[in-house]
Amino acid sequence: MSQIIYKNESYFVIGLCMDIHNERGKGFSEVVYSDAPEIELKSNGVPFKKEVKFDIIYKGKKLKHHYYADYLVDDKIILELKAVEKISSAHVKQTLNYLAASKMKLGLSINFGEDSLSYKRVIL
């Protein structure tokens, strides 16, 4: 049986996002929800970087456009935030692309747009 990658870390982050959703509820734009994890992560002593830029390489050359992940948590987990009706396959693919560009193994696609917080663990 395989182990869940970064199990404790990811469940902790998901729990913080649940706290945000419980406090704010649904209905706000993504930008409103994108500021709250910064407060939660800081107050819980979790190292993170916000709006992290990742280069895209094509045939060994760096392209002029980049990916910007919402958060990089503990240099392990890409945190991608949404405020949509439902997480779609396109959102999962977006997180997969961030993982490929960053060489990270785990991404969390978190959606604040539903009645209850929803999320998908995305593994590269």
N, C-alpha and C positions, 0 to 999 in steps of 0.2 A: 504494500500500500504506500502511495506517495504522500509525502508531507505537504501541507499547505505552506506555500512560500510566504514568508513574513507575516505569519498568522497573527501574532499578538499585535504587531505594529499596525497592520491593516485594520484589524477589528477596533483598535483604539481610535484610529482616524475616522472610521465609519461612525463610531460612537460620538465623536466630537461633532460630526456632521449631523447626526440625529439630534443632538442638543440644539444646533443652529436651526434645524427644521422645526423642532418643537417650539422654539422661541419666535421665529419669524413666520412659520407656516409657508404655504405656497402662494404664488401670485406675483412675486417680485421679479424683476429682470435678473439675468445672470450676474450683472455687475454688482448688484446689491449683495448677492450671496457670495461673491468672490472676495469680499473684504472680511467677512466674518471668520473664515478659517484662520486668517492671520492672527486675530485676537485669541482664538482658542488654542492654536498651536503655541503661541508665545506664552500664554498664561499656564500652559501645561509643560513648558520646558522642552518642547519637541523642536529639534532643529529643522529649518525649512528654508527654501528660497521661493520667491514668488515671481511669476511671469518669466520663467527660465527659457532662454533662447537655445535652440539646438540647430546646428548646421545640417543641411541636407547635402549628401554627397551623391554625385552621379558620375559614373565611370572615373572614379578617383578625383573628381574635381568638385569643389564646393560651389553650390549654386548661390545666387544672390538672395534668394528668398530663404526664410527660416521657419521652423516650427516654434511656437511659444506655448509651452505647457503652463497651465494655471499655477501649479505648485510642484516642487520637488521636495518630498518629505524625507528627512533623515538620509539624504543621498541614496535612497532605495526605491521610493515609490513615487510614480507620477500620479498626481491628483488632478483630474480633469472634471470641472464643474459644469453642470447644465441646469437650466430652468425651463424644461420642455415638457410636453404632454407625456412623453414616454421615451426612454432610451432606445435608440434605433441601432440597426446594424451599422449605419454610417458613423454614429458616435463611437461605437466599439472599434471600427476601423481607424478612426481618427486617433484614438488612444494607442492602438497597435502601431500606427505610424510614428507616434511620439516615442514609443518604446524602441522601435527599430533605430530611429535617429539618435536616441540617447544611450543606447546599449543597456538600458535598464531592463529588469525582468518582470516587474509588476506595475500595472496601472490600475487605478480605481476611477471609474467613470461614475460620478455621483450626480443624481438628479433631484433637485429641490422642487420641481414643478408638479409633482403628484401629491395626492392627499397624504401619503406617507412617503418618507424618504425612500428612494430606490437607488440601487447601485449595482454595478457589474465589476467583478474582478477580471482584469484582462491580463493574460500571461503571454509573454513572448517566448 
